[in-house]
């Protein structure tokens, strides 16, 4: 992997992690508000899971396989 590819992956990882944190805050705000839309909460939770999977894939690409 070239330095440029690694930098691109790290930038993408940072954006995804920030979006994941933002979704977490949005979910908490929706849940705590009276009359919250449960369908919207479920959609946000699904989106958060998708982001988590993308984050893990990128982290796996950035972490070298070390065979002991």
mmCIF file as gemmi writes it, N, C-alpha and C atoms, coordinates in Angstrom:
data_model
loop_
_atom_site.group_PDB
_atom_site.id
_atom_site.type_symbol
_atom_site.label_atom_id
_atom_site.label_alt_id
_atom_site.label_comp_id
_atom_site.label_asym_id
_atom_site.label_entity_id
_atom_site.label_seq_id
_atom_site.pdbx_PDB_ins_code
_atom_site.Cartn_x
_atom_site.Cartn_y
_atom_site.Cartn_z
_atom_site.occupancy
_atom_site.B_iso_or_equiv
_atom_site.pdbx_formal_charge
_atom_site.auth_seq_id
_atom_site.auth_asym_id
_atom_site.pdbx_PDB_model_num
ATOM 1 N N . UNK Axp A 1 ? 0.854 -1.166 0 1 0 ? 1 A 1
ATOM 2 C CA . UNK Axp A 1 ? 0 0 0 1 0 ? 1 A 1
ATOM 3 C C . UNK Axp A 1 ? 0.906 1.237 0 1 0 ? 1 A 1
ATOM 4 N N . UNK Axp A 2 ? 0.589 2.154 -0.873 1 0 ? 2 A 1
ATOM 5 C CA . UNK Axp A 2 ? 1.391 3.372 -0.953 1 0 ? 2 A 1
ATOM 6 C C . UNK Axp A 2 ? 0.996 4.339 0.165 1 0 ? 2 A 1
ATOM 7 N N . UNK Axp A 3 ? 1.849 5.315 0.384 1 0 ? 3 A 1
ATOM 8 C CA . UNK Axp A 3 ? 1.562 6.316 1.42 1 0 ? 3 A 1
ATOM 9 C C . UNK Axp A 3 ? 0.291 7.087 1.099 1 0 ? 3 A 1
ATOM 10 N N . UNK Axp A 4 ? 0.085 7.365 -0.185 1 0 ? 4 A 1
ATOM 11 C CA . UNK Axp A 4 ? -1.113 8.107 -0.598 1 0 ? 4 A 1
ATOM 12 C C . UNK Axp A 4 ? -2.38 7.288 -0.347 1 0 ? 4 A 1
ATOM 13 N N . UNK Axp A 5 ? -2.333 5.996 -0.647 1 0 ? 5 A 1
ATOM 14 C CA . UNK Axp A 5 ? -3.48 5.128 -0.394 1 0 ? 5 A 1
ATOM 15 C C . UNK Axp A 5 ? -3.779 5.048 1.099 1 0 ? 5 A 1
ATOM 16 N N . UNK Axp A 6 ? -2.713 4.939 1.894 1 0 ? 6 A 1
ATOM 17 C CA . UNK Axp A 6 ? -2.897 4.872 3.341 1 0 ? 6 A 1
ATOM 18 C C . UNK Axp A 6 ? -3.491 6.179 3.87 1 0 ? 6 A 1
ATOM 19 N N . UNK Axp A 7 ? -3.002 7.301 3.39 1 0 ? 7 A 1
ATOM 20 C CA . UNK Axp A 7 ? -3.522 8.605 3.806 1 0 ? 7 A 1
ATOM 21 C C . UNK Axp A 7 ? -5.005 8.738 3.435 1 0 ? 7 A 1
ATOM 22 N N . UNK Axp A 8 ? -5.35 8.277 2.241 1 0 ? 8 A 1
ATOM 23 C CA . UNK Axp A 8 ? -6.746 8.327 1.797 1 0 ? 8 A 1
ATOM 24 C C . UNK Axp A 8 ? -7.627 7.475 2.699 1 0 ? 8 A 1
ATOM 25 N N . UNK Axp A 9 ? -7.154 6.279 3.028 1 0 ? 9 A 1
ATOM 26 C CA . UNK Axp A 9 ? -7.924 5.406 3.915 1 0 ? 9 A 1
ATOM 27 C C . UNK Axp A 9 ? -8.068 6.011 5.309 1 0 ? 9 A 1
ATOM 28 N N . UNK Axp A 10 ? -7.01 6.625 5.809 1 0 ? 10 A 1
ATOM 29 C CA . UNK Axp A 10 ? -7.072 7.245 7.143 1 0 ? 10 A 1
ATOM 30 C C . UNK Axp A 10 ? -8.029 8.44 7.15 1 0 ? 10 A 1
ATOM 31 N N . UNK Axp A 11 ? -8.039 9.208 6.065 1 0 ? 11 A 1
ATOM 32 C CA . UNK Axp A 11 ? -8.988 10.327 5.963 1 0 ? 11 A 1
ATOM 33 C C . UNK Axp A 11 ? -10.425 9.813 5.922 1 0 ? 11 A 1
ATOM 34 N N . UNK Axp A 12 ? -10.638 8.773 5.136 1 0 ? 12 A 1
ATOM 35 C CA . UNK Axp A 12 ? -11.974 8.175 5.045 1 0 ? 12 A 1
ATOM 36 C C . UNK Axp A 12 ? -12.391 7.599 6.394 1 0 ? 12 A 1
ATOM 37 N N . UNK Axp A 13 ? -11.463 6.968 7.083 1 0 ? 13 A 1
ATOM 38 C CA . UNK Axp A 13 ? -11.733 6.404 8.398 1 0 ? 13 A 1
ATOM 39 C C . UNK Axp A 13 ? -12.143 7.502 9.379 1 0 ? 13 A 1
ATOM 40 N N . UNK Axp A 14 ? -11.442 8.6 9.358 1 0 ? 14 A 1
ATOM 41 C CA . UNK Axp A 14 ? -11.765 9.71 10.263 1 0 ? 14 A 1
ATOM 42 C C . UNK Axp A 14 ? -13.16 10.261 9.978 1 0 ? 14 A 1
ATOM 43 N N . UNK Axp A 15 ? -13.507 10.401 8.701 1 0 ? 15 A 1
ATOM 44 C CA . UNK Axp A 15 ? -14.847 10.891 8.343 1 0 ? 15 A 1
ATOM 45 C C . UNK Axp A 15 ? -15.937 9.931 8.801 1 0 ? 15 A 1
ATOM 46 N N . UNK Axp A 16 ? -15.705 8.636 8.593 1 0 ? 16 A 1
ATOM 47 C CA . UNK Axp A 16 ? -16.698 7.64 9.001 1 0 ? 16 A 1
ATOM 48 C C . UNK Axp A 16 ? -16.856 7.605 10.517 1 0 ? 16 A 1
ATOM 49 N N . UNK Axp A 17 ? -15.756 7.715 11.237 1 0 ? 17 A 1
ATOM 50 C CA . UNK Axp A 17 ? -15.825 7.72 12.699 1 0 ? 17 A 1
ATOM 51 C C . UNK Axp A 17 ? -16.586 8.946 13.208 1 0 ? 17 A 1
ATOM 52 N N . UNK Axp A 18 ? -16.369 10.089 12.562 1 0 ? 18 A 1
ATOM 53 C CA . UNK Axp A 18 ? -17.094 11.295 12.959 1 0 ? 18 A 1
ATOM 54 C C . UNK Axp A 18 ? -18.579 11.151 12.672 1 0 ? 18 A 1
ATOM 55 N N . UNK Axp A 19 ? -18.909 10.597 11.514 1 0 ? 19 A 1
ATOM 56 C CA . UNK Axp A 19 ? -20.32 10.379 11.183 1 0 ? 19 A 1
ATOM 57 C C . UNK Axp A 19 ? -20.966 9.405 12.167 1 0 ? 19 A 1
ATOM 58 N N . UNK Axp A 20 ? -20.219 8.389 12.582 1 0 ? 20 A 1
ATOM 59 C CA . UNK Axp A 20 ? -20.708 7.411 13.547 1 0 ? 20 A 1
ATOM 60 C C . UNK Axp A 20 ? -21.021 8.094 14.88 1 0 ? 20 A 1
ATOM 61 N N . UNK Axp A 21 ? -20.113 8.975 15.34 1 0 ? 21 A 1
ATOM 62 C CA . UNK Axp A 21 ? -20.343 9.722 16.574 1 0 ? 21 A 1
ATOM 63 C C . UNK Axp A 21 ? -21.54 10.656 16.439 1 0 ? 21 A 1
ATOM 64 N N . UNK Axp A 22 ? -21.669 11.297 15.28 1 0 ? 22 A 1
ATOM 65 C CA . UNK Axp A 22 ? -22.802 12.202 15.043 1 0 ? 22 A 1
ATOM 66 C C . UNK Axp A 22 ? -24.121 11.444 15.079 1 0 ? 22 A 1
ATOM 67 N N . UNK Axp A 23 ? -24.138 10.256 14.477 1 0 ? 23 A 1
ATOM 68 C CA . UNK Axp A 23 ? -25.35 9.433 14.509 1 0 ? 23 A 1
ATOM 69 C C . UNK Axp A 23 ? -25.693 9.018 15.931 1 0 ? 23 A 1
ATOM 70 N N . UNK Axp A 24 ? -24.679 8.696 16.697 1 0 ? 24 A 1
ATOM 71 C CA . UNK Axp A 24 ? -24.897 8.317 18.091 1 0 ? 24 A 1
ATOM 72 C C . UNK Axp A 24 ? -25.568 9.456 18.85 1 0 ? 24 A 1
ATOM 73 N N . UNK Axp A 25 ? -25.073 10.666 18.64 1 0 ? 25 A 1
ATOM 74 C CA . UNK Axp A 25 ? -25.656 11.838 19.298 1 0 ? 25 A 1
ATOM 75 C C . UNK Axp A 25 ? -27.085 12.082 18.813 1 0 ? 25 A 1
ATOM 76 N N . UNK Axp A 26 ? -27.324 11.903 17.529 1 0 ? 26 A 1
ATOM 77 C CA . UNK Axp A 26 ? -28.665 12.115 16.979 1 0 ? 26 A 1
ATOM 78 C C . UNK Axp A 26 ? -29.651 11.085 17.527 1 0 ? 26 A 1
ATOM 79 N N . UNK Axp A 27 ? -29.198 9.851 17.645 1 0 ? 27 A 1
ATOM 80 C CA . UNK Axp A 27 ? -30.056 8.798 18.193 1 0 ? 27 A 1
ATOM 81 C C . UNK Axp A 27 ? -30.402 9.116 19.649 1 0 ? 27 A 1
ATOM 82 N N . UNK Axp A 28 ? -29.408 9.506 20.428 1 0 ? 28 A 1
ATOM 83 C CA . UNK Axp A 28 ? -29.651 9.856 21.829 1 0 ? 28 A 1
ATOM 84 C C . UNK Axp A 28 ? -30.64 11.017 21.94 1 0 ? 28 A 1
ATOM 85 N N . UNK Axp A 29 ? -30.488 12.01 21.073 1 0 ? 29 A 1
ATOM 86 C CA . UNK Axp A 29 ? -31.386 13.163 21.112 1 0 ? 29 A 1
ATOM 87 C C . UNK Axp A 29 ? -32.81 12.758 20.744 1 0 ? 29 A 1
ATOM 88 N N . UNK Axp A 30 ? -32.948 11.906 19.732 1 0 ? 30 A 1
ATOM 89 C CA . UNK Axp A 30 ? -34.28 11.459 19.33 1 0 ? 30 A 1
ATOM 90 C C . UNK Axp A 30 ? -34.953 10.636 20.42 1 0 ? 30 A 1
ATOM 91 N N . UNK Axp A 31 ? -34.191 9.758 21.037 1 0 ? 31 A 1
ATOM 92 C CA . UNK Axp A 31 ? -34.757 8.89 22.077 1 0 ? 31 A 1
ATOM 93 C C . UNK Axp A 31 ? -35.205 9.708 23.282 1 0 ? 31 A 1
ATOM 94 N N . UNK Axp A 32 ? -34.436 10.728 23.631 1 0 ? 32 A 1
ATOM 95 C CA . UNK Axp A 32 ? -34.769 11.504 24.822 1 0 ? 32 A 1
ATOM 96 C C . UNK Axp A 32 ? -35.894 12.515 24.589 1 0 ? 32 A 1
ATOM 97 N N . UNK Axp A 33 ? -36.205 12.802 23.328 1 0 ? 33 A 1
ATOM 98 C CA . UNK Axp A 33 ? -37.275 13.772 23.072 1 0 ? 33 A 1
ATOM 99 C C . UNK Axp A 33 ? -38.637 13.088 23.154 1 0 ? 33 A 1
ATOM 100 N N . UNK Axp A 34 ? -39.615 13.785 23.705 1 0 ? 34 A 1
ATOM 101 C CA . UNK Axp A 34 ? -40.953 13.194 23.808 1 0 ? 34 A 1
ATOM 102 C C . UNK Axp A 34 ? -41.575 13.049 22.416 1 0 ? 34 A 1
ATOM 103 N N . UNK Axp A 35 ? -42.265 11.943 22.224 1 0 ? 35 A 1
ATOM 104 C CA . UNK Axp A 35 ? -42.916 11.692 20.938 1 0 ? 35 A 1
ATOM 105 C C . UNK Axp A 35 ? -41.937 11.404 19.825 1 0 ? 35 A 1
ATOM 106 N N . UNK Axp A 36 ? -40.824 10.757 20.173 1 0 ? 36 A 1
ATOM 107 C CA . UNK Axp A 36 ? -39.801 10.489 19.165 1 0 ? 36 A 1
ATOM 108 C C . UNK Axp A 36 ? -40.306 9.475 18.14 1 0 ? 36 A 1
ATOM 109 N N . UNK Axp A 37 ? -39.777 9.595 16.935 1 0 ? 37 A 1
ATOM 110 C CA . UNK Axp A 37 ? -40.152 8.726 15.826 1 0 ? 37 A 1
ATOM 111 C C . UNK Axp A 37 ? -39.306 7.452 15.894 1 0 ? 37 A 1
ATOM 112 N N . UNK Axp A 38 ? -39.923 6.361 16.311 1 0 ? 38 A 1
ATOM 113 C CA . UNK Axp A 38 ? -39.176 5.106 16.484 1 0 ? 38 A 1
ATOM 114 C C . UNK Axp A 38 ? -38.65 4.555 15.166 1 0 ? 38 A 1
ATOM 115 N N . UNK Axp A 39 ? -39.366 4.796 14.084 1 0 ? 39 A 1
ATOM 116 C CA . UNK Axp A 39 ? -38.901 4.324 12.778 1 0 ? 39 A 1
ATOM 117 C C . UNK Axp A 39 ? -37.624 5.063 12.387 1 0 ? 39 A 1
ATOM 118 N N . UNK Axp A 40 ? -37.597 6.357 12.636 1 0 ? 40 A 1
ATOM 119 C CA . UNK Axp A 40 ? -36.393 7.142 12.34 1 0 ? 40 A 1
ATOM 120 C C . UNK Axp A 40 ? -35.221 6.67 13.204 1 0 ? 40 A 1
ATOM 121 N N . UNK Axp A 41 ? -35.476 6.36 14.448 1 0 ? 41 A 1
ATOM 122 C CA . UNK Axp A 41 ? -34.423 5.854 15.339 1 0 ? 41 A 1
ATOM 123 C C . UNK Axp A 41 ? -33.868 4.543 14.79 1 0 ? 41 A 1
ATOM 124 N N . UNK Axp A 42 ? -34.746 3.654 14.343 1 0 ? 42 A 1
ATOM 125 C CA . UNK Axp A 42 ? -34.293 2.38 13.787 1 0 ? 42 A 1
ATOM 126 C C . UNK Axp A 42 ? -33.463 2.583 12.521 1 0 ? 42 A 1
ATOM 127 N N . UNK Axp A 43 ? -33.872 3.519 11.687 1 0 ? 43 A 1
ATOM 128 C CA . UNK Axp A 43 ? -33.101 3.809 10.467 1 0 ? 43 A 1
ATOM 129 C C . UNK Axp A 43 ? -31.711 4.326 10.814 1 0 ? 43 A 1
ATOM 130 N N . UNK Axp A 44 ? -31.642 5.204 11.796 1 0 ? 44 A 1
ATOM 131 C CA . UNK Axp A 44 ? -30.345 5.728 12.205 1 0 ? 44 A 1
ATOM 132 C C . UNK Axp A 44 ? -29.47 4.631 12.797 1 0 ? 44 A 1
ATOM 133 N N . UNK Axp A 45 ? -30.066 3.738 13.557 1 0 ? 45 A 1
ATOM 134 C CA . UNK Axp A 45 ? -29.294 2.634 14.136 1 0 ? 45 A 1
ATOM 135 C C . UNK Axp A 45 ? -28.755 1.708 13.049 1 0 ? 45 A 1
ATOM 136 N N . UNK Axp A 46 ? -29.555 1.453 12.02 1 0 ? 46 A 1
ATOM 137 C CA . UNK Axp A 46 ? -29.087 0.616 10.912 1 0 ? 46 A 1
ATOM 138 C C . UNK Axp A 46 ? -27.935 1.3 10.178 1 0 ? 46 A 1
ATOM 139 N N . UNK Axp A 47 ? -28.071 2.603 9.96 1 0 ? 47 A 1
ATOM 140 C CA . UNK Axp A 47 ? -27.007 3.355 9.305 1 0 ? 47 A 1
ATOM 141 C C . UNK Axp A 47 ? -25.731 3.308 10.143 1 0 ? 47 A 1
ATOM 142 N N . UNK Axp A 48 ? -25.886 3.38 11.449 1 0 ? 48 A 1
ATOM 143 C CA . UNK Axp A 48 ? -24.747 3.331 12.355 1 0 ? 48 A 1
ATOM 144 C C . UNK Axp A 48 ? -24.044 1.968 12.257 1 0 ? 48 A 1
ATOM 145 N N . UNK Axp A 49 ? -24.808 0.896 12.132 1 0 ? 49 A 1
ATOM 146 C CA . UNK Axp A 49 ? -24.22 -0.436 11.978 1 0 ? 49 A 1
ATOM 147 C C . UNK Axp A 49 ? -23.447 -0.559 10.67 1 0 ? 49 A 1
ATOM 148 N N . UNK Axp A 50 ? -23.999 0.008 9.605 1 0 ? 50 A 1
ATOM 149 C CA . UNK Axp A 50 ? -23.32 -0.017 8.308 1 0 ? 50 A 1
ATOM 150 C C . UNK Axp A 50 ? -21.991 0.733 8.409 1 0 ? 50 A 1
ATOM 151 N N . UNK Axp A 51 ? -22.028 1.877 9.076 1 0 ? 51 A 1
ATOM 152 C CA . UNK Axp A 51 ? -20.798 2.648 9.264 1 0 ? 51 A 1
ATOM 153 C C . UNK Axp A 51 ? -19.773 1.872 10.074 1 0 ? 51 A 1
ATOM 154 N N . UNK Axp A 52 ? -20.236 1.201 11.11 1 0 ? 52 A 1
ATOM 155 C CA . UNK Axp A 52 ? -19.311 0.413 11.942 1 0 ? 52 A 1
ATOM 156 C C . UNK Axp A 52 ? -18.624 -0.66 11.105 1 0 ? 52 A 1
ATOM 157 N N . UNK Axp A 53 ? -19.386 -1.315 10.217 1 0 ? 53 A 1
ATOM 158 C CA . UNK Axp A 53 ? -18.793 -2.334 9.348 1 0 ? 53 A 1
ATOM 159 C C . UNK Axp A 53 ? -17.756 -1.727 8.407 1 0 ? 53 A 1
ATOM 160 N N . UNK Axp A 54 ? -18.058 -0.56 7.848 1 0 ? 54 A 1
ATOM 161 C CA . UNK Axp A 54 ? -17.107 0.106 6.954 1 0 ? 54 A 1
ATOM 162 C C . UNK Axp A 54 ? -15.852 0.506 7.717 1 0 ? 54 A 1
ATOM 163 N N . UNK Axp A 55 ? -16.025 0.993 8.933 1 0 ? 55 A 1
ATOM 164 C CA . UNK Axp A 55 ? -14.886 1.383 9.761 1 0 ? 55 A 1
ATOM 165 C C . UNK Axp A 55 ? -13.994 0.173 10.03 1 0 ? 55 A 1
ATOM 166 N N . UNK Axp A 56 ? -14.599 -0.94 10.361 1 0 ? 56 A 1
ATOM 167 C CA . UNK Axp A 56 ? -13.803 -2.154 10.649 1 0 ? 56 A 1
ATOM 168 C C . UNK Axp A 56 ? -13.055 -2.643 9.419 1 0 ? 56 A 1
ATOM 169 N N . UNK Axp A 57 ? -13.699 -2.554 8.244 1 0 ? 57 A 1
ATOM 170 C CA . UNK Axp A 57 ? -13.021 -2.979 7.015 1 0 ? 57 A 1
ATOM 171 C C . UNK Axp A 57 ? -11.798 -2.112 6.741 1 0 ? 57 A 1
ATOM 172 N N . UNK Axp A 58 ? -11.948 -0.812 6.923 1 0 ? 58 A 1
ATOM 173 C CA . UNK Axp A 58 ? -10.815 0.087 6.691 1 0 ? 58 A 1
ATOM 174 C C . UNK Axp A 58 ? -9.721 -0.163 7.724 1 0 ? 58 A 1
ATOM 175 N N . UNK Axp A 59 ? -10.101 -0.355 8.983 1 0 ? 59 A 1
ATOM 176 C CA . UNK Axp A 59 ? -9.102 -0.645 10.017 1 0 ? 59 A 1
ATOM 177 C C . UNK Axp A 59 ? -8.355 -1.936 9.698 1 0 ? 59 A 1
ATOM 178 N N . UNK Axp A 60 ? -9.054 -2.923 9.17 1 0 ? 60 A 1
ATOM 179 C CA . UNK Axp A 60 ? -8.39 -4.174 8.788 1 0 ? 60 A 1
ATOM 180 C C . UNK Axp A 60 ? -7.398 -3.948 7.647 1 0 ? 60 A 1
ATOM 181 N N . UNK Axp A 61 ? -7.751 -3.063 6.732 1 0 ? 61 A 1
ATOM 182 C CA . UNK Axp A 61 ? -6.832 -2.771 5.618 1 0 ? 61 A 1
ATOM 183 C C . UNK Axp A 61 ? -5.59 -2.033 6.118 1 0 ? 61 A 1
ATOM 184 N N . UNK Axp A 62 ? -5.757 -1.201 7.115 1 0 ? 62 A 1
ATOM 185 C CA . UNK Axp A 62 ? -4.637 -0.427 7.636 1 0 ? 62 A 1
ATOM 186 C C . UNK Axp A 62 ? -3.743 -1.208 8.582 1 0 ? 62 A 1
ATOM 187 N N . UNK Axp A 63 ? -4.29 -2.262 9.197 1 0 ? 63 A 1
ATOM 188 C CA . UNK Axp A 63 ? -3.52 -3.073 10.133 1 0 ? 63 A 1
ATOM 189 C C . UNK Axp A 63 ? -2.882 -4.226 9.38 1 0 ? 63 A 1
ATOM 190 N N . UNK Axp A 64 ? -1.575 -4.295 9.385 1 0 ? 64 A 1
ATOM 191 C CA . UNK Axp A 64 ? -0.908 -5.39 8.669 1 0 ? 64 A 1
ATOM 192 C C . UNK Axp A 64 ? -1.141 -6.731 9.365 1 0 ? 64 A 1
ATOM 193 N N . UNK Axp A 65 ? -1.223 -7.763 8.544 1 0 ? 65 A 1
ATOM 194 C CA . UNK Axp A 65 ? -1.358 -9.117 9.094 1 0 ? 65 A 1
ATOM 195 C C . UNK Axp A 65 ? 0.004 -9.562 9.602 1 0 ? 65 A 1
ATOM 196 N N . UNK Axp A 66 ? 0.056 -9.855 10.888 1 0 ? 66 A 1
ATOM 197 C CA . UNK Axp A 66 ? 1.309 -10.303 11.497 1 0 ? 66 A 1
ATOM 198 C C . UNK Axp A 66 ? 1.125 -11.763 11.915 1 0 ? 66 A 1
ATOM 199 N N . UNK Axp A 67 ? 1.931 -12.604 11.338 1 0 ? 67 A 1
ATOM 200 C CA . UNK Axp A 67 ? 1.878 -14.021 11.671 1 0 ? 67 A 1
ATOM 201 C C . UNK Axp A 67 ? 3.017 -14.306 12.641 1 0 ? 67 A 1
ATOM 202 N N . UNK Axp A 68 ? 2.644 -14.701 13.847 1 0 ? 68 A 1
ATOM 203 C CA . UNK Axp A 68 ? 3.652 -14.927 14.881 1 0 ? 68 A 1
ATOM 204 C C . UNK Axp A 68 ? 4.185 -16.341 14.805 1 0 ? 68 A 1
